[in-house]
Amino acid sequence: MSAIPAPTGRMADLWSEAAKLPAFARRTFLEAWSYRVAFFWDLIALVFQALTFFYIGKMIDPAVLPEFGGKSVSYLAFAAVGIAISMFVGLALVRAASAFREAQLNGTLEVLLMTPTAPTTIQLGLVTYDFIYLPLRTAVFFAVIVLGFGVQFEASGLLPAAVILLIFLPFVWGLGIILSATTITFKKGGAAIMGSILTLTSGAYFPVALFPAWLAVIAELNPMTTAIDGMRGALLGGTRWSEVGHAVAVLLPAAAITLALGVVAFRLAARRERRKGTIGLY
């Protein structure tokens, strides 16, 4: 039996770069695990978040909530998807920006940029751990909602919802890289503000139908709204794959645009700071 030939040329370069990503993920995991109290407190905070919205839901008139699959849902069920996605977005943006900030503060970013590692690999490597952790954290939150508060989700919608979430992740990561580029250049980022704007205009906590007309227009243009609506339809209404296709068709181009802008912005920011010799200053 002949051996499989090793990749050569461009494929060898891509393979070599991809092989570096597990090392980035392992390093970030070990750093997070070294702060075990904070690691477990993050999971405990999910329970308090769900408990807060459980009691808020007791003050909400179910009549103002939309129906899914022809049936009414509780406010906690409605808000659960919005809570999960808003936490997902907030953490993803903050962690993406803070990963570059910490590397800059520690002096490792400048060292990494001096190695043969491609800038795109560094961008992806610093958030590879979050690519794994954030979807898992979101799944744990849904498990808390189901097991602790009796919210029922459609089993048939689990896989479509997971697909939407995974396609939405690169969009958020692209925004995080853009914010990271601004952090490298201006030493301050706007991750929290960006997350708040996206969440406010997405209908995460209340129906978009309650918005004034001008804000409803903005909400329709917000990819986060598409992600939340798609996941709500899948988890609460059991929508089919054909209906999920709309969310995918919107999120894929949005992800491609933010990723492209993020790559360009990061390259320009790194090139500028290296030219000025200030990449290690913060």
C-alpha distance (Angstrom), angle and dihedral (degrees) to the residues before:
residue distance angle dihedral
M1 . . .
S2 3.80 . .
A3 3.79 119.6 .
I4 3.79 120.1 -112.4
P5 3.80 106.8 -102.2
A6 3.79 116.2 -115.6
P7 3.80 115.2 -111.3
T8 3.78 115.1 -97.5
G9 3.79 137.3 -163.9
R10 3.78 117.3 0.8
M11 3.81 92.6 -2.7
A12 3.81 90.2 54.3
D13 3.81 90.0 53.2
L14 3.81 92.0 49.9
W15 3.80 91.3 46.9
S16 3.80 91.0 49.3
E17 3.81 91.8 51.0
A18 3.82 93.2 46.0
A19 3.81 90.3 51.0
K20 3.81 89.0 63.4
L21 3.81 94.3 60.7
P22 3.85 97.3 78.9
A23 3.81 88.8 56.1
F24 3.82 90.1 54.9
A25 3.83 90.8 48.1
R26 3.81 92.8 47.6
R27 3.79 92.0 49.9
T28 3.83 92.5 50.7
F29 3.81 92.2 46.1
L30 3.80 92.7 51.1
E31 3.79 90.0 49.1
A32 3.84 91.7 50.2
W33 3.80 92.4 44.3
S34 3.79 90.9 52.4
Y35 3.83 86.4 68.3
R36 3.80 95.4 55.6
V37 3.81 96.5 163.5
A38 3.81 91.7 55.8
F39 3.81 90.1 43.0
F40 3.81 93.2 56.8
W41 3.80 94.3 36.5
D42 3.79 87.9 60.3
L43 3.80 88.5 60.2
I44 3.82 92.9 45.1
A45 3.81 88.9 51.4
L46 3.80 88.2 62.9
V47 3.81 89.7 64.4
F48 3.82 92.6 50.8
Q49 3.80 90.4 47.9
A50 3.80 91.0 53.5
L51 3.82 91.6 44.7
T52 3.80 91.5 52.8
F53 3.79 93.7 53.9
F54 3.81 91.2 42.2
Y55 3.81 90.0 64.2
I56 3.80 93.3 39.5
G57 3.79 86.5 56.0
K58 3.81 90.1 60.9
M59 3.80 88.3 66.9
I60 3.81 95.4 48.5
D61 3.80 121.5 95.9
P62 3.85 105.6 -128.2
A63 3.82 88.8 -146.4
V64 3.81 91.8 74.3
L65 3.80 91.9 57.2
P66 3.82 121.0 92.0
E67 3.79 121.3 -116.4
F68 3.77 123.0 -115.6
G69 3.77 121.4 -153.7
G70 3.78 89.0 -6.5
K71 3.79 94.9 -58.7
S72 3.79 134.3 100.1
V73 3.80 121.4 -117.1
S74 3.78 135.4 -157.7
Y75 3.78 120.8 -102.8
L76 3.81 90.9 -112.4
A77 3.80 90.4 54.8
F78 3.81 90.4 47.4
A79 3.79 93.9 45.9
A80 3.81 95.6 40.9
V81 3.80 92.9 78.1
G82 3.81 91.7 45.6
I83 3.80 91.7 47.4
A84 3.80 91.7 49.6
I85 3.80 93.9 48.3
S86 3.81 94.5 43.1
M87 3.81 91.0 50.9
F88 3.79 88.1 45.3
V89 3.81 91.9 52.3
G90 3.79 94.8 42.3
L91 3.79 94.1 50.0
A92 3.79 93.9 41.8
L93 3.81 93.3 52.3
V94 3.79 95.0 42.7
R95 3.80 94.6 44.1
A96 3.79 93.5 45.6
A97 3.79 91.8 51.1
S98 3.82 94.1 40.6
A99 3.81 91.7 49.8
F100 3.80 89.9 62.0
R101 3.80 92.3 39.8
E102 3.82 92.3 53.3
A103 3.80 91.1 46.2
Q104 3.79 88.3 51.4
L105 3.81 93.3 47.4
N106 3.81 92.6 46.6
G107 3.77 92.1 48.2
T108 3.81 92.1 -121.5
L109 3.81 94.8 113.1
E110 3.78 92.4 63.4
V111 3.81 90.4 46.9
L112 3.80 91.9 49.3
L113 3.78 92.2 50.3
M114 3.81 89.4 53.4
T115 3.82 92.3 55.8
P116 3.82 124.5 84.2
T117 3.82 88.1 -102.2
A118 3.82 112.2 121.7
P119 3.83 115.6 -114.8
T120 3.81 89.6 -123.2
T121 3.82 89.6 55.9
I122 3.81 90.2 51.5
Q123 3.80 90.8 49.7
L124 3.79 92.0 50.2
G125 3.78 95.0 38.1
L126 3.79 95.3 56.2
V127 3.83 90.2 57.8
T128 3.83 100.6 32.3
Y129 3.80 91.1 103.0
D130 3.80 90.1 53.9
F131 3.80 90.5 52.4
I132 3.81 85.4 65.2
Y133 3.80 101.6 31.6
L134 3.81 100.9 47.7
P135 3.85 97.6 54.1
L136 3.82 89.1 45.8
R137 3.81 90.9 49.2
T138 3.81 89.5 50.6
A139 3.81 90.3 51.1
V140 3.82 89.9 51.0
F141 3.81 89.9 52.1
F142 3.82 91.3 53.6
A143 3.81 89.2 48.2
V144 3.83 89.4 53.6
I145 3.82 90.4 50.7
V146 3.80 92.5 49.9
L147 3.81 99.7 41.2
G148 3.79 99.2 34.5
F149 3.81 102.6 37.2
G150 3.80 105.0 23.0
V151 3.80 96.7 -118.8
Q152 3.78 110.7 162.7
F153 3.79 121.7 -140.6
E154 3.79 126.6 -173.3
A155 3.80 108.8 -102.5
S156 3.81 90.2 -150.2
G157 3.80 89.4 59.9
L158 3.80 97.5 55.4
L159 3.80 96.8 87.1
P160 3.84 95.7 42.8
A161 3.81 89.4 48.6
A162 3.80 90.8 50.0
V163 3.81 90.3 51.2
I164 3.82 91.3 51.7
L165 3.80 91.0 48.6
L166 3.80 93.1 50.4
I167 3.81 91.8 48.6
F168 3.80 90.4 47.4
L169 3.82 91.7 52.8
P170 3.84 96.3 72.2
F171 3.81 89.3 51.5
V172 3.79 90.4 56.0
W173 3.79 91.9 42.1
G174 3.82 89.4 53.7
L175 3.80 89.8 54.1
G176 3.79 89.1 47.7
I177 3.81 91.4 54.3
I178 3.81 90.5 49.7
L179 3.80 89.5 52.0
S180 3.81 89.2 46.4
A181 3.80 89.6 55.3
T182 3.81 90.2 53.1
T183 3.82 89.1 48.5
I184 3.81 91.3 53.7
T185 3.80 91.0 49.6
F186 3.81 104.4 34.5
K187 3.84 98.1 24.3
K188 3.80 90.2 -130.1
G189 3.80 128.8 79.4
G190 3.78 134.3 -159.9
A191 3.79 101.1 -142.3
A192 3.81 95.2 130.3
I193 3.80 92.8 47.5
M194 3.80 92.6 46.7
G195 3.80 90.8 49.5
S196 3.80 91.7 49.4
I197 3.82 92.7 49.8
L198 3.80 92.8 49.3
T199 3.81 92.0 47.0
L200 3.81 95.9 45.6
T201 3.81 92.8 51.6
S202 3.82 96.2 43.3
G203 3.80 103.6 68.0
A204 3.79 90.2 -118.9
Y205 3.80 94.4 149.4
F206 3.81 103.2 20.7
P207 3.82 136.7 24.5
V208 3.80 117.2 -81.7
A209 3.83 86.9 -133.5
L210 3.82 87.7 74.9
F211 3.81 91.9 59.5
P212 3.81 122.0 101.4
A213 3.81 112.3 -105.2
W214 3.83 95.8 -99.5
L215 3.81 93.2 50.3
A216 3.81 91.4 45.5
V217 3.81 88.5 57.9
I218 3.80 90.7 53.0
A219 3.80 89.9 47.3
E220 3.80 91.1 54.7
L221 3.82 89.5 55.2
N222 3.80 93.5 48.5
P223 3.85 111.4 99.6
M224 3.80 88.4 -152.1
T225 3.83 88.4 64.0
T226 3.80 89.3 54.6
A227 3.79 91.6 49.6
I228 3.81 93.2 48.8
D229 3.81 94.1 45.1
G230 3.78 91.1 48.1
M231 3.78 93.6 49.3
R232 3.81 92.5 44.6
G233 3.78 90.5 51.3
A234 3.81 90.7 49.6
L235 3.81 99.1 42.8
L236 3.82 99.9 35.3
G237 3.79 102.7 27.9
G238 3.78 102.5 27.5
T239 3.81 93.7 -127.0
R240 3.77 117.4 -169.4
W241 3.79 128.0 -113.5
S242 3.80 91.9 -99.7
E243 3.80 90.3 62.3
V244 3.80 92.1 46.2
G245 3.80 87.4 57.8
H246 3.82 90.3 77.9
A247 3.79 91.6 59.7
V248 3.79 91.2 47.1
A249 3.82 91.6 48.9
V250 3.82 90.5 54.4
L251 3.80 98.9 40.1
L252 3.81 99.0 46.8
P253 3.85 95.4 61.1
A254 3.81 90.8 40.8
A255 3.81 90.1 52.6
A256 3.82 91.6 47.5
I257 3.81 91.5 51.3
T258 3.82 96.7 48.2
L259 3.80 91.9 44.2
A260 3.80 91.9 50.8
L261 3.81 91.9 47.0
G262 3.80 90.4 46.4
V263 3.81 93.7 52.0
V264 3.82 92.0 48.2
A265 3.82 93.8 44.3
F266 3.80 92.7 49.1
R267 3.81 93.1 48.2
L268 3.80 91.8 49.3
A269 3.81 92.8 46.4
A270 3.81 93.3 47.5
R271 3.81 92.1 46.0
R272 3.81 91.5 49.9
E273 3.81 94.4 48.6
R274 3.81 93.3 44.9
R275 3.79 90.0 50.6
K276 3.81 91.0 50.9
G277 3.80 92.5 40.5
T278 3.81 92.4 -126.9
I279 3.79 102.5 111.3
G280 3.80 90.9 108.4
L281 3.79 94.0 49.1
Y282 3.78 119.4 96.4
